[in-house]
Amino acid sequence: MARKISIVSQIFEVDREIAMRERVYPREVQSGKLKKEEAEMLMERIHAVRATLVFCKEHEADIRAYIAAKKAGAA
């Protein structure tokens, strides 16, 4: 079983990936290895991943409370 990675660390890693893509994708598009539309779609996806992680971080207490209530049969 893989060890748990904190949501803060996950966001940090996604930020690192976004920065790398921002450097690499323009060169890939320029050289013809990647279509501009595909690069834009991939960037939209990674930004959506980040937004989901940030949402989860901001609502972590509520999410945990909901899960606990559901396990207890209250939800």
Residue, then its C-alpha position, 0 to 999 in steps of 0.5 A: m500500500a502506498r503511503k499517504i501524501s498530504i493534500v498540501s503536498q499534492i497541491f505543491e506537486v501539481d503546481r510544480e507540474i503546471a510550471m513545467r508544462e508552462r515552460v515545455y508546452p510552448r516549445e512543443v507547440q512551436s516544434g510541431k510535437l504538440k498541437k496548440e489545442e491539445a496543449e490548451m486542453l491539457m493545461e485546462r485539465i491540470h488546472a481543474v485537478r488543482a482546483t479540485l485539490v484546493f476545494c478539498k483542502e478548503h472543505e476538509a473538515d466538512i468532508r471528514a465530518y460528512i464521512a464520519a456521519k455517513k459511517a455512523g449511519a447519520a447521513 
